[in-house]
């Protein structure tokens, strides 16, 4: 799944991300025995922060939130990958 990192709309029951997860769950594409989910957060370098440690902490927090949403919505977790916008 692809998410724009600078978006905060992936949280909440009615977010587009949660709705997409619920729709995908209905299709039965998630494997709980062998998790097959990878979340890619794009535009990760666009978050303004000159301190690398603070940026890393923000990205780890976002990754944890996303994995929490995945676990709550579809019962699996997967790697969260951060990429720049190019």
TORVO-730291 format. One record per atom (N, C-alpha, C, O, CB): residue number from 0; atom name; x, y, z. Coordinates in Angstrom, 2 decimals, padded with zeros to 5 digits. Glycine has a CB too. Layout:
N
nr atom east north up
NUM CA X Y Z;
...
This chain:
86
nr atom east north up
0 N 000.84 -001.17 000.00;
0 CA 000.00 000.00 000.00;
0 C 000.89 001.24 000.00;
0 O 001.94 001.25 000.63;
0 CB -000.96 -000.01 001.21;
1 N 000.47 002.25 -000.69;
1 CA 001.20 003.52 -000.76;
1 C 000.45 004.59 000.02;
1 O -000.76 004.75 -000.11;
1 CB 001.40 003.96 -002.22;
2 N 001.20 005.32 000.82;
2 CA 000.65 006.47 001.56;
2 C 001.59 007.64 001.41;
2 O 002.81 007.47 001.35;
2 CB 000.44 006.12 003.06;
3 N 001.04 008.83 001.35;
3 CA 001.86 010.03 001.34;
3 C 002.21 010.37 002.79;
3 O 001.33 010.57 003.62;
3 CB 001.11 011.23 000.63;
4 N 003.49 010.44 003.06;
4 CA 003.99 010.60 004.43;
4 C 003.54 011.92 005.06;
4 O 003.35 011.98 006.27;
4 CB 005.49 010.52 004.44;
5 N 003.37 012.96 004.26;
5 CA 003.02 014.26 004.82;
5 C 001.52 014.37 005.11;
5 O 001.06 015.38 005.64;
5 CB 003.44 015.36 003.87;
6 N 000.77 013.33 004.77;
6 CA -000.66 013.31 005.04;
6 C -000.91 012.77 006.45;
6 O -000.25 011.83 006.88;
6 CB -001.40 012.47 004.00;
7 N -001.85 013.36 007.13;
7 CA -002.22 012.88 008.45;
7 C -003.59 012.20 008.40;
7 O -004.16 011.87 009.44;
7 CB -002.23 014.03 009.46;
8 N -004.10 012.00 007.21;
8 CA -005.44 011.45 007.06;
8 C -005.49 009.93 007.06;
8 O -006.52 009.35 006.72;
8 CB -006.04 011.96 005.79;
9 N -004.41 009.27 007.44;
9 CA -004.45 007.82 007.47;
9 C -004.96 007.30 008.81;
9 O -005.16 006.09 008.96;
9 CB -003.08 007.25 007.18;
10 N -005.16 008.18 009.77;
10 CA -005.64 007.78 011.09;
10 C -007.16 007.89 011.15;
10 O -007.76 008.72 010.47;
10 CB -005.00 008.64 012.19;
11 N -007.77 007.04 011.96;
11 CA -009.21 007.10 012.17;
11 C -009.97 006.04 011.39;
11 O -009.51 005.55 010.36;
11 CB -009.73 008.45 011.79;
12 N -011.12 005.70 011.90;
12 CA -011.96 004.66 011.31;
12 C -012.44 005.01 009.90;
12 O -012.60 004.12 009.07;
12 CB -013.14 004.40 012.19;
13 N -012.66 006.30 009.64;
13 CA -013.21 006.71 008.35;
13 C -012.17 007.25 007.39;
13 O -012.51 007.85 006.37;
13 CB -014.27 007.75 008.57;
14 N -010.90 007.05 007.70;
14 CA -009.85 007.53 006.80;
14 C -009.83 006.67 005.54;
14 O -010.28 005.52 005.54;
14 CB -008.46 007.51 007.50;
15 N -009.30 007.22 004.48;
15 CA -009.19 006.47 003.24;
15 C -008.34 005.22 003.40;
15 O -008.64 004.19 002.79;
15 CB -008.60 007.35 002.16;
16 N -007.30 005.31 004.21;
16 CA -006.43 004.17 004.47;
16 C -007.19 003.04 005.15;
16 O -007.10 001.88 004.73;
16 CB -005.23 004.59 005.33;
17 N -007.95 003.36 006.19;
17 CA -008.73 002.34 006.89;
17 C -009.79 001.73 005.99;
17 O -010.03 000.52 006.02;
17 CB -009.40 002.93 008.13;
18 N -010.43 002.56 005.19;
18 CA -011.46 002.05 004.27;
18 C -010.85 001.13 003.23;
18 O -011.43 000.10 002.89;
18 CB -012.18 003.21 003.57;
19 N -009.66 001.49 002.72;
19 CA -008.99 000.63 001.74;
19 C -008.59 -000.70 002.37;
19 O -008.71 -001.76 001.74;
19 CB -007.74 001.34 001.17;
20 N -008.12 -000.66 003.61;
20 CA -007.76 -001.90 004.30;
20 C -008.99 -002.79 004.51;
20 O -008.91 -004.00 004.31;
20 CB -007.12 -001.58 005.65;
21 N -010.09 -002.19 004.90;
21 CA -011.31 -002.96 005.12;
21 C -011.80 -003.61 003.81;
21 O -012.24 -004.76 003.80;
21 CB -012.41 -002.07 005.71;
22 N -011.71 -002.85 002.71;
22 CA -012.12 -003.39 001.41;
22 C -011.20 -004.54 001.00;
22 O -011.67 -005.57 000.50;
22 CB -012.12 -002.29 000.33;
23 N -009.91 -004.37 001.20;
23 CA -008.96 -005.43 000.85;
23 C -009.17 -006.65 001.72;
23 O -009.01 -007.78 001.26;
23 CB -007.51 -004.92 000.99;
24 N -009.53 -006.44 002.98;
24 CA -009.79 -007.56 003.89;
24 C -010.97 -008.38 003.40;
24 O -010.96 -009.61 003.47;
24 CB -010.05 -007.04 005.33;
25 N -012.00 -007.70 002.90;
25 CA -013.17 -008.40 002.37;
25 C -012.82 -009.27 001.17;
25 O -013.47 -010.28 000.92;
25 CB -014.26 -007.40 001.99;
26 N -011.78 -008.87 000.42;
26 CA -011.34 -009.65 -000.73;
26 C -010.53 -010.87 -000.30;
26 O -010.28 -011.77 -001.11;
26 CB -010.52 -008.79 -001.66;
27 N -010.13 -010.92 000.95;
27 CA -009.39 -012.06 001.47;
27 C -007.95 -012.14 001.00;
27 O -007.40 -013.23 000.83;
27 CB -010.08 -013.31 001.10;
28 N -007.33 -010.98 000.77;
28 CA -005.96 -010.99 000.24;
28 C -004.88 -010.98 001.32;
28 O -003.70 -011.08 001.00;
28 CB -005.76 -009.82 -000.67;
29 N -005.27 -010.86 002.57;
29 CA -004.28 -010.84 003.65;
29 C -004.05 -012.25 004.18;
29 O -005.01 -013.00 004.41;
29 CB -004.73 -009.90 004.79;
30 N -002.81 -012.61 004.36;
30 CA -002.44 -013.92 004.88;
30 C -001.90 -013.73 006.29;
30 O -000.81 -013.17 006.46;
30 CB -001.38 -014.62 003.96;
31 N -002.63 -014.18 007.28;
31 CA -002.20 -014.00 008.66;
31 C -001.04 -014.91 009.05;
31 O -000.27 -014.59 009.95;
31 CB -003.36 -014.24 009.59;
32 N -000.91 -016.03 008.37;
32 CA 000.20 -016.95 008.66;
32 C 001.52 -016.42 008.11;
32 O 002.56 -016.54 008.75;
32 CB -000.10 -018.33 008.08;
33 N 001.47 -015.85 006.91;
33 CA 002.65 -015.29 006.24;
33 C 002.30 -013.88 005.78;
33 O 001.93 -013.68 004.62;
33 CB 003.10 -016.18 005.03;
34 N 002.40 -012.90 006.68;
34 CA 001.98 -011.54 006.32;
34 C 002.60 -011.06 005.01;
34 O 003.80 -011.16 004.79;
34 CB 002.34 -010.57 007.44;
35 N 001.74 -010.53 004.15;
35 CA 002.15 -010.12 002.82;
35 C 001.88 -008.63 002.58;
35 O 001.55 -008.22 001.47;
35 CB 001.43 -010.95 001.78;
36 N 002.01 -007.84 003.62;
36 CA 001.72 -006.41 003.53;
36 C 003.01 -005.60 003.67;
36 O 003.80 -005.84 004.58;
36 CB 000.70 -005.98 004.60;
37 N 003.20 -004.66 002.76;
37 CA 004.29 -003.68 002.86;
37 C 003.65 -002.32 002.65;
37 O 002.93 -002.10 001.67;
37 CB 005.44 -003.96 001.79;
38 N 003.90 -001.41 003.56;
38 CA 003.38 -000.05 003.44;
38 C 004.54 000.86 003.04;
38 O 005.57 000.88 003.71;
38 CB 002.70 000.44 004.78;
39 N 004.36 001.60 001.95;
39 CA 005.38 002.52 001.47;
39 C 004.89 003.94 001.72;
39 O 003.84 004.34 001.21;
39 CB 005.70 002.30 -000.05;
40 N 005.64 004.69 002.51;
40 CA 005.31 006.09 002.77;
40 C 006.17 006.95 001.85;
40 O 007.39 006.99 001.98;
40 CB 005.54 006.46 004.28;
41 N 005.51 007.64 000.94;
41 CA 006.21 008.50 000.00;
41 C 006.36 009.91 000.59;
41 O 005.72 010.24 001.58;
41 CB 005.47 008.55 -001.35;
42 N 007.18 010.71 -000.02;
42 CA 007.43 012.09 000.37;
42 C 008.03 012.19 001.78;
42 O 007.87 013.21 002.45;
42 CB 006.14 012.90 000.31;
43 N 008.71 011.15 002.23;
43 CA 009.26 011.13 003.59;
43 C 010.29 012.23 003.81;
43 O 010.42 012.73 004.93;
43 CB 009.88 009.78 003.88;
44 N 011.01 012.61 002.78;
44 CA 012.04 013.65 002.94;
44 C 011.44 015.05 002.90;
44 O 012.17 016.02 003.09;
44 CB 013.09 013.51 001.84;
45 N 010.16 015.16 002.67;
45 CA 009.53 016.47 002.61;
45 C 009.14 017.00 003.98;
45 O 008.81 018.18 004.12;
45 CB 008.31 016.42 001.74;
46 N 009.17 016.15 004.99;
46 CA 008.86 016.63 006.33;
46 C 010.00 017.50 006.81;
46 O 011.14 017.03 006.89;
46 CB 008.61 015.45 007.31;
47 N 009.73 018.75 007.13;
47 CA 010.81 019.66 007.50;
47 C 011.42 019.32 008.86;
47 O 010.74 019.33 009.88;
47 CB 010.30 021.09 007.52;
48 N 012.70 019.02 008.83;
48 CA 013.43 018.81 010.07;
48 C 014.91 018.70 009.74;
48 O 015.32 017.81 008.99;
48 CB 012.93 017.55 010.81;
49 N 015.71 019.56 010.30;
49 CA 017.14 019.55 010.04;
49 C 017.89 018.59 010.95;
49 O 019.05 018.27 010.71;
49 CB 017.70 020.95 010.19;
50 N 017.23 018.14 011.99;
50 CA 017.86 017.22 012.93;
50 C 017.51 015.79 012.53;
50 O 016.35 015.39 012.59;
50 CB 017.39 017.52 014.39;
51 N 018.51 015.02 012.13;
51 CA 018.29 013.66 011.64;
51 C 017.68 012.75 012.70;
51 O 016.86 011.89 012.37;
51 CB 019.60 013.07 011.16;
52 N 018.06 012.93 013.95;
52 CA 017.52 012.08 015.01;
52 C 016.03 012.35 015.23;
52 O 015.26 011.41 015.44;
52 CB 018.29 012.31 016.33;
53 N 015.62 013.62 015.18;
53 CA 014.20 013.96 015.34;
53 C 013.39 013.43 014.16;
53 O 012.28 012.93 014.33;
53 CB 014.02 015.48 015.47;
54 N 013.96 013.54 012.95;
54 CA 013.28 013.04 011.75;
54 C 013.09 011.53 011.88;
54 O 012.01 011.01 011.60;
54 CB 014.08 013.39 010.46;
55 N 014.13 010.84 012.30;
55 CA 014.06 009.38 012.45;
55 C 013.00 009.01 013.49;
55 O 012.25 008.05 013.29;
55 CB 015.44 008.81 012.86;
56 N 012.95 009.74 014.59;
56 CA 011.95 009.47 015.63;
56 C 010.53 009.68 015.09;
56 O 009.64 008.90 015.39;
56 CB 012.18 010.37 016.85;
57 N 010.33 010.74 014.28;
57 CA 009.01 010.99 013.69;
57 C 008.61 009.86 012.75;
57 O 007.46 009.42 012.74;
57 CB 009.01 012.33 012.93;
58 N 009.57 009.39 011.95;
58 CA 009.28 008.32 011.01;
58 C 008.97 007.02 011.74;
58 O 008.07 006.28 011.34;
58 CB 010.46 008.12 010.04;
59 N 009.70 006.73 012.80;
59 CA 009.43 005.52 013.58;
59 C 008.04 005.60 014.22;
59 O 007.33 004.59 014.29;
59 CB 010.51 005.32 014.65;
60 N 007.67 006.77 014.70;
60 CA 006.34 006.95 015.29;
60 C 005.25 006.73 014.25;
60 O 004.24 006.08 014.53;
60 CB 006.20 008.35 015.92;
61 N 005.44 007.27 013.05;
61 CA 004.47 007.06 011.97;
61 C 004.37 005.58 011.63;
61 O 003.27 005.05 011.43;
61 CB 004.85 007.87 010.72;
62 N 005.51 004.92 011.56;
62 CA 005.52 003.49 011.25;
62 C 004.77 002.68 012.30;
62 O 004.04 001.74 011.97;
62 CB 006.94 002.98 011.14;
63 N 004.94 003.04 013.56;
63 CA 004.24 002.34 014.63;
63 C 002.73 002.58 014.57;
63 O 001.95 001.67 014.80;
63 CB 004.78 002.79 015.99;
64 N 002.33 003.82 014.25;
64 CA 000.90 004.13 014.11;
64 C 000.29 003.31 012.99;
64 O -000.80 002.76 013.13;
64 CB 000.69 005.63 013.85;
65 N 001.01 003.24 011.86;
65 CA 000.49 002.51 010.71;
65 C 000.37 001.03 011.03;
65 O -000.62 000.39 010.68;
65 CB 001.39 002.73 009.49;
66 N 001.39 000.47 011.68;
66 CA 001.31 -000.94 012.05;
66 C 000.18 -001.20 013.04;
66 O -000.44 -002.26 013.01;
66 CB 002.63 -001.41 012.64;
67 N -000.08 -000.24 013.92;
67 CA -001.19 -000.35 014.86;
67 C -002.52 -000.39 014.10;
67 O -003.40 -001.18 014.43;
67 CB -001.17 000.81 015.86;
68 N -002.66 000.47 013.11;
68 CA -003.88 000.51 012.29;
68 C -004.02 -000.81 011.52;
68 O -005.11 -001.37 011.45;
68 CB -003.85 001.71 011.31;
69 N -002.92 -001.30 010.95;
69 CA -002.95 -002.57 010.23;
69 C -003.42 -003.71 011.14;
69 O -004.28 -004.50 010.78;
69 CB -001.57 -002.89 009.65;
70 N -002.83 -003.77 012.32;
70 CA -003.16 -004.85 013.25;
70 C -004.62 -004.77 013.68;
70 O -005.31 -005.79 013.75;
70 CB -002.25 -004.79 014.48;
71 N -005.09 -003.57 013.97;
71 CA -006.48 -003.38 014.41;
71 C -007.48 -003.68 013.29;
71 O -008.53 -004.27 013.53;
71 CB -006.68 -001.95 014.91;
72 N -007.14 -003.28 012.07;
72 CA -008.09 -003.38 010.97;
72 C -008.09 -004.75 010.29;
72 O -009.15 -005.31 010.01;
72 CB -007.78 -002.33 009.94;
73 N -006.89 -005.30 010.03;
73 CA -006.84 -006.56 009.27;
73 C -006.14 -007.70 010.00;
73 O -006.12 -008.82 009.50;
73 CB -006.16 -006.33 007.97;
74 N -005.55 -007.42 011.16;
74 CA -004.94 -008.49 011.94;
74 C -003.54 -008.90 011.54;
74 O -003.07 -009.96 011.95;
74 CB -005.79 -009.67 011.88;
75 N -002.86 -008.08 010.75;
75 CA -001.47 -008.36 010.37;
75 C -000.64 -007.10 010.54;
75 O -001.17 -005.99 010.63;
75 CB -001.38 -008.88 008.91;
76 N 000.66 -007.28 010.57;
76 CA 001.60 -006.17 010.55;
76 C 002.60 -006.43 009.44;
76 O 002.78 -007.57 009.01;
76 CB 002.31 -005.98 011.93;
77 N 003.26 -005.38 009.00;
77 CA 004.27 -005.54 007.96;
77 C 005.27 -004.41 008.01;
77 O 005.11 -003.47 008.79;
77 CB 003.62 -005.60 006.58;
78 N 006.29 -004.51 007.20;
78 CA 007.29 -003.45 007.19;
78 C 006.72 -002.14 006.64;
78 O 005.88 -002.13 005.75;
78 CB 008.50 -003.87 006.37;
79 N 007.21 -001.04 007.20;
79 CA 006.85 000.30 006.72;
79 C 008.12 000.88 006.14;
79 O 009.13 001.00 006.84;
79 CB 006.25 001.22 007.87;
80 N 008.08 001.25 004.86;
80 CA 009.25 001.74 004.14;
80 C 009.05 003.22 003.82;
80 O 007.96 003.62 003.42;
80 CB 009.49 000.91 002.83;
81 N 010.08 004.01 004.00;
81 CA 010.03 005.45 003.73;
81 C 010.86 005.78 002.50;
81 O 012.01 005.34 002.39;
81 CB 010.52 006.26 004.94;
82 N 010.29 006.54 001.59;
82 CA 011.03 006.96 000.41;
82 C 010.81 008.45 000.17;
82 O 009.83 009.02 000.65;
82 CB 010.62 006.14 -000.84;
83 N 011.72 009.07 -000.57;
83 CA 011.58 010.48 -000.93;
83 C 010.58 010.63 -002.07;
83 O 009.98 009.64 -002.50;
83 CB 012.93 011.08 -001.32;
84 N 010.41 011.84 -002.56;
84 CA 009.39 012.07 -003.59;
84 C 009.88 011.86 -005.01;
84 O 009.07 011.88 -005.94;
84 CB 008.86 013.45 -003.46;
85 N 011.17 011.66 -005.22;
85 CA 011.63 011.46 -006.60;
85 C 011.68 010.02 -006.98;
85 O 012.05 009.69 -008.11;
85 CB 012.97 012.08 -006.79;
